[in-house]
Amino acid sequence: MSGELPGRIYLAEGETGILTREARRGPGGMVRVLPLEFGPAGVWLDPQCCDEAGAYPRWIVLRLGVLRNLDITSMDITSQERVELVEFAAEHGRELVG
């Protein structure tokens, strides 16, 4: 996309809707926050939602990794996260890589 700024995580078409639905399916029925910003270059994750180490919310990064077929083995996925991600991947015609 033209006008993208480096260091931001831009969402591709369809990812915004998928993540919005996932935000409503948090653990124990909790609704998670999906911090988005919008502009002429598209939709991206709000960099202000990063923690002190500069990391975006883990639930978002893990699901984007699945949607984008990225290897997320270095993220030390817990057994509960693995269960959620395998289900999420299957719902979207993907497999968990890693």
LINNOR-V8486 format. One record per pair of residues at least 12 apart in sequence whose ideal C-beta (glycine too) atoms are under 6 Angstrom apart, sorted by the first residue. I is the first residue (numbers start at 1). J is the second residue. Records with the same first field share a line. If there is no record, write none. Layout:
I=J, J
This chain:
1=41, 42
3=40, 41
4=41
8=44
9=44, 45
10=42, 44
11=43
15=67
16=43
19=34
20=34
22=63
35=49
62=85
63=88
66=85, 88, 89, 94
71=97, 98
72=98
73=98
